Amino acid sequence: VFASLTELQEKRIQVNDDQKQMFDILFKRTLERVDDQILKFKASLNDWKAVKVNLETETKQLNLKYAEGSRLGHDQKTILSKVQASQKELEDKNFKLQEENKQLKDLLSTRKREAIKQGMLSRFLSDAERDNIFQWDTATNGTDELESVIAESVDTGNGFVCKKIVT
């Protein structure tokens, strides 16, 4: 009986040792898994910290760009208003120049008509004097009467044929 008890006690010690070894093995494996999880968590945490730092940096850069954009937007508005004022001023000058151009064209047209009249008058007078139709005295006869004489005369291309004789 004593031998059986000793044997049982040895088996029990053996079982306890085996259980202790198994527990140690399981505990080590669990610790290893926990350590792996802790390392993964730390890596993930470091990744999130890096992401946070990147986001903060990007936020600062965006805020700076926004501030610069606001300043540039204000500058652009100022420049735009100056450009619009200059454009209005140029449009006003253009309008004035167009008016002056129209007046100059009218004046030129009037002067051309006068020059043509003068050319016709001198040609008419020279033809009339050449053909001894009449002698024109500009001191006693007005140009209006001469113009009516020309209007009633025909230009043949080689000279005027007078339909009205002025004395």
PyMOL commands that set and color helices and strands:
alter all, ss='L'
color gray80, all
select helices_A, chain A and resi 2-130+143-151
alter helices_A, ss='H'
color red, helices_A
select strands_A, chain A and resi 154-155+160-161
alter strands_A, ss='S'
color yellow, strands_A
deselect
rebuild
show_as cartoon
